[in-house]
Amino acid sequence: MIRRLHVPLLKPEDVIPHLAKQELHWKAGYSAQELAVAWASSPNEFPEVVRKVLATAPEYADAEMVDGFFEREVELGSSGRNSQTDLMVVAGLRDELGIIAVEGKVEESFADLVSNWNTSPGKQRRLELLCASLGIPLAAVGSVRYQLLHRAASAIYEAKRYRARHALMLVHSFSPTHRWFEDFAAFSCAMGQALQTPGVCSPPKVCDGVSLRLGWVADVCRVA
């Protein structure tokens, strides 16, 4: 069962109780703290670096923040753990809503390659469902990082829950070297939405009835 309560973010530290390992994940120079500080610095508004990336996709160019949920759990329709998105944003897109699933990164990876992660029938079933939602062949994901698959699918599933037609899976990176962008670019290619450089949104792709884009925000650390 997923809690649907919205806990206000009055200060960045309010995120700590919702982190998987709480204080262990709350460290200077790590994504949880950097993401909370970056978004809390402009309450009810998109950070400027995020706004610039949104401007590269017509439907998000004038987006307004309606709501935001740190550490948002999303059910994936199969047995196993829910996907826990760092920040799930409900955005106003002119006369409709859109969903932006934000994944924060500093130097952390996107977890295991699918070829290493897929070790049981249950995982195989989950993978089949994720690939079906994303419109990507099973044969194309062996060298893709598993976290990218379920984060992108989470954006789609939340969009469907809100009856929204648009979703965006956005990496907010604080790495000065854009570390792991190559893995993200490989995922975008497997999705048929090739993204060659940071700082922009990909072309849209209709997945399970939702128009999905991918994007990468290149930012700097504020804490460390």
N, C-alpha and C positions, 0 to 999 in steps of 0.2 A: 504494500500500500504506500502511495506517495503522498506526502503532505503538500497541500496546495496553499498553505498560508504564506503570506508575503511579510517577511520581517524587514522593517525599515533599516536602511543603512545610514546611520547618523554620523558615523566615523568609520574609517577603513577597518578598524579592529572588530567591528560588528560582524565581519565575515567569519572570524575564527571559529565560533561554535558550529558552523556549517561545513567546515573543511573535513575531509575524510579522516585526517589524523590531527586536526586542530593545530595546536602550537607547533607540532613537528613540521607542518606545511607552511607555517607563518614565519618566514625568514627573509631578511633583507637580501635582495638580489635574486629572489625566486618569484615565480610567476604569480602566486596567489596574492602576495603582498603588493607587488608592482601593479597588478591589474586593479586591485581595490583602490589603491592610492590614485591611479590615473583616472579612474571613473568617478571617484568621490571628489576629485578636485574641481569638477564642473557638474554639480548636482542637477539632475533633470535635463542635462544637455549631453550631447555626444562630445567626447574629447576632440580637440581640433584635428589631431592626426587621423582620427577615425572619420571625422566629417570629410576630410579630403579624399579618403578612399571611397566613401559612400557616393561622393560626387561623380565618380567614374561610372556609375550605373544609373541610368535615367530615373528609374522608379524610386531610388533612394536619395536622389540629389537634394530634395527638400524634406527629408525624413525628420520627424519629431519623435523624441523619446516619450512613450506613453507609460511604460513600466519596465522594471528590470529585476531579475531574480538571480542572485549569486548562488552558485552550487545547485543548480536546478536539476533535479532527477527526472529522467524521461524513460518510460518503459519502452522496451524494444520489441515487444511482441513474441518473446521466446524466453525459455528458462535461462537463468543466470542473472548477473547483476544488472541493475539499471545503468544507463549512461548518465554521468553526472557532469553537466556542462558548467564551465566556470562562470559564465554569465549569460543568461537568456534574456534578450531584450524584445519587448513588444514595441514596435515602431508604427507611427502613423504615417502612411504613405498617401498623401492627398486625401481621398475619400475612402480609404480602406486601410487594413492593418497588414503589417509584415512582421516576420520573425527573424531575428538576428541571433545566431548562436555563436558566442564569442569564446574562443579557446586562447588562454594566456600562455605565453612561453617566454622564457629567458634562454637558458641553455638546455632545458629538458627536451627529451625526444618525444616522438609521438608513439611511444611504446613499441611492442613487438611487431615484426613483419607478420603478415597474415600466415605465411608459410610456416613460421615458428609457433604462432599462437594456436592454429587450428589443429588441436590434438585429441578431439573426442567427437563422437556423434552429435552431442548437444551443441558444440561449437560449430560444427559443420552446418547444422540446421539454422543456427543464428546467422551464419555467414550467408547462407542461401537467401534468407529473408532480407538481410541488409542489401545484398546485391540486387535483389528484385526491386526493392524500393528505390535504389539509386540508378537502376537501369544500366548496370555494368556486369559483364560476363564474369562468372566465377574464375575462368581461366586467366582473367586480366588482373587479379588482385593478389596473387601470391607474393609479389614484391612491394605491396602497398602496406603502409603502417595501419594496423587494425584500428587505432584510435580515430584516425581520420574518417574511416567508414562509419563508425557509430555516431561520431559527432555530427557529420553531415546528415545522416539519417534522422538524428534527433531534431535538427532544424526543420526537416520535412514533417515529422510527426507532430511537433508543436504547432506548425503552421496549420495542419489539418485540424488540430484540436481547437484552434482559434478561428477556423473557417477562413483562413487567410490564403491568398493565391501566391504570395511571394515569400521566399525564405533565403537567408544568406548565412553561410558558414564562414565565419571571419576569424582568422588567426591574428591576435594582437601580440606581436613579437617585440620584446625589449632587448633582443640580442644585437650588439653592434655589428656582428658579422652575418646577420640574417641566418643564423644556424638552423639547420633542418629545413630551409626553404626548398632544397633539392627534393626532399621527400614529399613536400607539399606539391611541388610542381609535377612530380611523377604521378601523384594522385589525381591532380587536375587533368593530366593527359589521359589517364585511364578512364576518367569520367567523360572524356571528349570535350573538355573545357580548358584547353591548354592555357596555363598562366605562366608566362616566362619571366616576369619581373615582380618584385614586391611593390606595394603601393597602389594597386589597382584591383578592380573586381573582374572576374571572368565573365565570359558570355553566359547567358542563362541556359538552363537545361530543364525541361519539364520532367519531373520525377514524381511518380505516384500522384499526378494531378497538380503538383506544386512547381512553380518556376523557381529553380534553385540557382543561386550564384555562389561562387567561392571568392574569397578575398584575403589579402595579407596586408596588415598594418605594420609598418616599420617605425618603432618608437625607441625611446631611450629610457634607461632606468632612472627613476626619481628617488629611490630610497638609498641604493648602494652606489 
